């Protein structure tokens, strides 16, 4: 293992989901889960680690959804925040603070941020031609206007971005634009707005992007593509009521455009965490101390916002740390096509919590779906294979056979004798894998790290099988104890390296080993003089066809927003939506 690492300060940030966009498993694998795995690893390393996020609740999408549901934006966001948070809690996403952009602390933080960059000359005044729906009598948000992308010809591009080619757009650039709410053709009206002068920030952004050598290629390439095209000013206000009010005379009837205020939610959530801890200045350790490292986890469609617009805002402000690593992922698909809630095509998190499968089973498989360098795909056949052949037959099998043998043949009490050459050589091979796991986790290569974890379990199974302890116990109890002791120490190591991925199972392994808690990363190779094993339980159960079909029938039928909102508001759905099993 590497030498004990120096104390580091790590801030882990996950892109804020829209409050009314209840996540599917592609969203989970594409940001929340990898952020959580990395945060858990950093805590195991003993780093000063903070993991924050929250729901993005402002903007017209919320206003329009509330209008459709005959509710106020506050009623809608209150209900759906609770649904979102319980989903992440169920998946054991270990946020230190999961906030909301509708909270007063976020409004204050955003307004303070704006006044700072406005005072420094990075905000200008101008006029926009905005889509206006005459039928609904409101200015439409860009994402509520659809049409043909002028860049690639995709027919369902949104007015803010084309999901097909990732080009950022303005709604008046779309060919044949239409209102997404009622299909009518919007008219475009002039309205005064405020703009972030990105052009003034281009040279500094370009220098910063080119200096970041650790970024994934697709992240750097996309960012530099924007730089090459030349950065233009970008509007930061909208004609709405629901959102953060603009604190500037002449614009007080407007709110900030959601793309502007949402990333400031990272700062406000950190400030809220500090206030809750009774240390209101502690947030500065992560945002103002240049020794802190910030990791942003996000999907492909958010890469431009986190490499150009948000860093540009930070540079304009001047005080805050820039991201250390922008961990931008590709997309997760489902059985040959994109996830689609409207078509009930995919696996939906509000139903996963009803699947009666442990969260760790989902976390394990979804780790393999993290689209680190290219799009990935959920396939039921692959899900069944990995759960049964890897999680059950490799990891679970090694731990269970070791603990059961220790319980049945040694009464759970196993001493650590002096190991022979065979054990020392195997320990060296295990250490190679541990170093691989550590190196990959440091580089946020989470899938490769998990492959190393599996390799350790595989080495344990090979050693156990070839040692034949069931034969050895009858003729050489001391040698048998050496074998089982070595395997117990491997189980102890596995409890550590599994903790970021399957935290509940890792905790159960540690508990069955008689440990008070999962050891820290620095203690991973420490040998115990003696184990006091508790009665073993099976870690994971094999999935048969009947069980798999039952699970599939549950998780592939989504609730629409109206059902989710009604279920949360009236509690009429019992535990199905309002209180996922095990969440309370």
N, C-alpha and C positions, 0 to 999 in steps of 0.2 A: 504493500500500500504506500501511497505517497506520504511524505512527511506531514505532520499536523499543520493544517492551513492556518494562516494568520486570520485574525478576526476581520470579517468583511461586513459591509452593510449593503443589503440587497433589497430593492423595492421591486416587487413583481406586480405588473398591471395587466389586466385583461380588458379587452375592448368592451365597452359598455353596451349591453344588448338593449334594443328598444323594448320598453316595458310590455307592449302588446304583441311582441313577436316571441311567443312561447317557444323555447328551443327544441329542435330535433337533435338526434344523436350526432349529426354532422356538425352542428354548432358546438356541441359538447367536445367532440374530438378536435375541432378546429381552433379552440381557444381556451375554454375554461379548464378542461382536463389537463392539457400540457402545462398550463400556468400553475395548476395545483401540484402536479408532479414535481415541477422544478422548485416551487416554494417549499414543499415538504422535504426535498433533498437538501435545500439550503439550510433549513432548520436542523436537520440531522447533522450537518457539518458544523453546527454551532455558530453560523453566521447570524448577525442581527438582521432578521428577515421580516419584511412586512408585505402582505399580500392584500391588495384592496381592489375594489371594483364597485359596481352599482348598476342601477337601471337608468337608461336614457329615456326620460319621460316627457321632454318638451317637444314643441313643434306641432305642425299641422297634422301629422299622422295621428297624434293623440287626440287633437280636437275633432278630427273627422270621425275617428273610431268611436269617440264618446257620443258624437251626434247620431251616428248610426245605431248605437245601443240605447239611445234616449237616457243618457247619464251625463253627469258633469265630468270634465277631465280629472278632477280630484277623485271622484268616486271610482272611475276606471283605473287610475294609476294606483290608488290604495289597494284595490282588489288584486290587480295583476302583479304588483310588487310582491305581495304575499305568496302568490302562486310561483313566481320566478324563484324567490328565495328558498322556498321549501323544496323545489326541484334541486337546486344546487346543494342544499343541506343534505338531501337524500343521497345524492351522488358523492357526498363527503368532500365537496370542494371547500377547502379550508380557508375561506376568506377571513382575514382579521377584521375587515370591515366591508360590508356590502351596503352601499349608500343609495341615495336617490338624487337625481338632478332637480327634483322639485323642492328639495329642502332649503330652508333659509340660508344655511351655511354655504350652499352652492350658489345661490343667487348673489350673496355678498362677495364670494370669491371671484365669480365671473365679472361682476361689475367693477371690482377693484382691478382685476387683470385688464379689462378693457380700458379703464381710465388711464392706466399706466402706458399702454401702447399708443393710445390716442394722444396723450401728452408728449410722446416721443416722436410723433409725426408719422406713424405707420398706418393710420386710418384716414381715409379720404371720404368726401361726400360726393354723391352722384345720383343718377337716375337709372332704374331698371325697367325693362318691359317685362312684366310678370303675367303669367297665365291667370285669367280670372274666369271663374265658372259663373255665368249669369243665372243659371238655374239655382245653384246653391248659394249664390251671392257671397262668394268668398274667393280670396286669392288662393290659388292651389299651391301646395308645396311641390317642389320639383319632382319628388318621387311619386306624386299623384298625377303626373302627366306621363303618358306613354306615347311612343311613336317609333319611327324607324331611325336607327342610329345613322348619323351622317358619315361616320367613319367606316363601319363594317357592314352596314345594311341590316343589322339585326332588328326584327320588326317589333320587339317588345322591350326596347330600351326605355329606361326611366329618364325623367327630365334632369336628374342629377348625375347619373352614371349608367353606362352600358355594362350590364353584367357579363355580356358575351366577350367584349374586347377590353373591358376595364377603363375605357376612356371616360374622363370626367366631362360632363356636359352642362349646358344651360338649357332649360326647357324650350326656349325659342329656337334652338338649333335642331330640334327634332323634326323629321319629315312626317307630315300628316299627324300632328299631335292630337291627342284625345284625352278627355277627363277620365281618369281611372274609376271615379265614383259612379258616374252615370253614362259614360260613353259619349257625352256631348263634346263638341269642338270648342275649346276655350278661346276667349278673345284675349289679346295682350294689351295691357294698359301700363302707362308710365306711372311709376311711384318712386319717391326719393328713398335712398338707402345709403348705408355706410359700407365701406369696402376696406379690406385688408390689402395693403400695398405689397404684395409678394415680390414684385419686381425689385423693390429696394433690398430684398433679403436674398436674392438669388445667388450672389457671389459667395456669401457666407454659407448658405445651404449647400452649394456645390462643393465647397472646400470640406465641409463637415462630412458629407456623404462619401466622398472619395477617400477620406481618412479612416472610414469604418471598414476594416478588412475582415472582421468576423461575421459580417452579415451574410445571409444566404444570397446566392447569385440572383435569384428571381427578385429579391427585395432591392438589391442595389441596381439591377438593370431597369426595373420599373421606375425607381426614383430618378435615375440619371436620364431616362427617357423623357421625363417631365422637364428636367432641367434643360435638356437639349432643345425642346420645343419652345422654351422661354416662358417664364412665369408671368402671369397677368394678375391684375387685382381681382379679388374675389369678394362678393358681397357677404356681409356678416349679419344682416338684419332681415326681418320678415314682418309682414303686416298681419300680425296675430294677436290674440289676447293671452293665450296659454304659453308661458315661457318665462325667460328672464328679462324683465323690463330693461330697456336701454336707458342709462342714467345721463342723458344728454338732451339739453333743450332743443326742441324742434324734432326730436325723435322719440319722445317719451310715450308715444302711442304705439310704438313698435317693440318687438322682442328680438333677442339675438337668434340668428339662424342656428338650428340645432347642431350643425357640424362645428360651429364655433364654440358653443358652450359645453358640448358633451365631453371633449377631452379635458377641459378644465375640471371636470368631475373627478379626474385622478387626484388633483390637488385638493379639492374640497373633501373628498372621501378620506384622504390622509389627514387633513385638518380635523375632520370629525372624529377619526380614530384617536387622535391625540387628545381631543377634548374629553372623550369618553374615558380615557385613561387618567384624566386629571393632570395631564402634562401638556397644556395647550401649545407649548413651543416645540414639542418633540417632533412634529412633522417636518421641521426645518432640517433635521438631521438627514432626511432622505432627499429633500428637494434643493437645499442650499449648500450642503457640504459636498464638494466635488469629489470626495472619496467614495461617496455612495454610487452604486451602479443600478441603473433602471433598466428593467427588461419589460418590453411590451409584447404581449401575445395577442395575435389577431389573425383574421382571415385575409385572403387575397384581395377582396374588395376594399379592405381598409388600409392596404399598404400605402397608397398615395397620401391619405390623410395623416399617417403616422411617420412618413419620411419627408413630406413636403409641408403640409399645412400646419400641423401641430408643432413640429420643430421650428417652423417659421415664426409661429406665435411665441414660442419660448425664446427664440433669439431676439425677437422684437421687444419682449419684456425685459430680458437682460439678466435676471437674477437666478432663474431656475436651471437645474441640470437638464441636459439633453439626454435622450435615451442612450444607454450603453449598447443595447442590442434590440433591434426590431425583429422579433421572431414572427415573420410573416409566413403563413401557410397557404397551401393551395385549397382546393375544394374536396369535400367528401360527397360521393354519389351513392345511390342505392340501387342495387341490382340492375345496372346498365343505364340508369337515367338519373336526372337531378331530383333531389327531394322536392316534393310539392304537397303542401298541406291541402290545397284546394282539390287535388286529385287523390288525396289519401295515399300518396306514394312516398313511403319512407317509414321511419321509426321515430315516434314522437315522445318526448321526455315526460309529458304529463301522463302518458300511458305506461311508460317504462316503470314508473314507481308503483304500478299496479301489477307488474309482471310476476311478482313473488320470487324473482331471482335476486340474489344478493347484489348490492351495488358493485362489489369487487369483481363479479363476473363480467358485468358491463364495462367497468373500468379497464379490466385486463384486455378484452377484445378491442375496445375503442382505442387503446394505446397503439395497436397495430394499424389503426386507421388514421392516426395523426398524419396529415398530408404534408410531410416535411419538405419534400422537393418536387412532388408531382401529385396530381389528383389521386385519391384512393377510393375504394368502393366497399360498402357493406354488402356481404353476401352471406346468406343463411348457411349455406354449405360450409363456408370457411369458418363462420361463427361456431358451428357445431364441432368442426374438426379441431379448432384451436382450444376450445373449452375442454373437450374430452381428451385430446391427445397431449396437450401441453399443461393446462391448468390442473386437470384431474390426474392424468396418468403419469406425468412427470413431477411437477411441483408437489401437488397434493399427495401423491403416492409415496414419494420419498419421505416427506415429513411424517405421514401417518404410520408407515411401516417402521420407521425409526422409533418414534415415540411409543407405539404399541409394543414393540419388542422390549424396550426399556421397562415399560410398565408391567408386562407379563412375566418377564424373566429376571428382573432386578428389583422389583417392587418400586420402580421409579427412581431409585437411588443409584446413580452411576458415577464412579470416580474417574478422574482423568489420569491415566497412567503415562509413562514415558512412551512416546510414539517411536515406531521403527522407521527404517529407510523408506518403506512403501508409503507410509503416512506422510512422511516429510516431503517425498517427491510429489504426492498428490496435493499436499498443501501448497506447494510451489505453483502447481497448475491452477489451483483455486485462486491463489493470489494474482496470477496473471489475469484471470477473468474479473476479479475485483478491481484491479487497476483499469481494466478496459471499461467496466461499468462507471467508475469514477470519472475517467477521462471523457466518456461520452456524455455523462450528465453535466459536467462542467461546460461542455460545448453545446448543451441543449439538444443533443442527439438522443432523444428519449427512446425511440424504437430500438436503436442499436444497443443501448444500455440494457433494455429488457432482454434482448437476445443473450447478453452476457449473464444475466440472472438465470435464465433457463439453462445455460451451459453449466453453471454451478450445480444446479439440481441434477442435471444429467450425470455429472461426475460423481455425485453422491449416490445415485441409483446404481451406476456401474460398480462402484466400490462395495456397496452393500450386497449386491447380487453376487459378485465374484468372491466375496468373503464368506458367504454362506453361514451367517451367524446361527441359523437354526440347526446347523450341523455342529458348528464350533462350540456352542453352549454345552453340548453333551460330553465333549472330551477335553476342552480347555477353556474354562470359564474366564480366566484372566485375559486370555487373548480375545475372547468374545467381548469382554467389557471394553477392551481397547478399541475394537471396531465400532461398538455402539457409542462410545464416548466421542470418537472422531465424527461420527454421523450427527450426534447431538450438537457438536460445535458447528458443523455445517448448517444445521437447522437454525442455530443462533445467528450465523452470518446471513442466512436467507431472510430472517425476520427483519434485518436492517435494510438490505437492498430491495426487499419487496415493499417496505413501508411507503415509499412515494407512490407506488402503483396500486397496491391492494392493502390499504392501511388497516382495514378491519381484520383481514386474514393475518397480516403481520403481527398485529396485537395478540391475536389468538395463539399464534405460534409461541410468542414470547411468554404468554401466560401459561401455556401447557408445559413450557420448559422450566417453569417455576420462577421466572424473572418478574420483577416488579414492573418493569417497563421495557420497551424496545431500547436496546443499547444505542448510544450515539455512534456516528460514523467513525470517530477516532477510537472507539472501543471495539470495533468490529472484529479485530484479530486477537483480542485479549482472551486468554484461556481461563475458564472456570475450573476450580479444583474439583468441584462436584456438582452434579445436576440432581435436582429433586423434581422429577417429572410428575405432573398431575395427570389424571385420567384423560387419555387422548379422545378427541372428537374428530370426525371427518371434516376436513377443511372445505372441500367442494364435492358436490354430487354430480355424477355423470348425467348428461342430457340424453334422454331417449327420444324417439320420433314423436311419441305422444306428447311428452312434455314440451318439446320444441314447437310443435304445432299449436299447443295451447298458448305458449308465450307469443308466438307470431300473430295469432288471432287477436291478442290483446293490444300489442304495442303498435300495430300498423293501422289502427283506426283512431284518427285524431279527433279531438274536440275542436269545434270552431270557436272563434273568439266569443261569440254570443253565449255558447254553452259554458265556457270557462268562466266568463264574467258572472253569469247568472248563478253558476254553481258556487262560486266564491262568495257572492253577495248574499245568497239565500241559504247556503249550506245544504241545499237540497240533494247534493250528490254525495253526502257523507264523506267517507275517506277517499273517494275516487279522485277528486280534484282538490278539495279544500284542505284535506289533511292526508297526504300520502303516507302509506304505512311506514311506521318507524320514524316519522319526522318529528313527533312530539313525545 
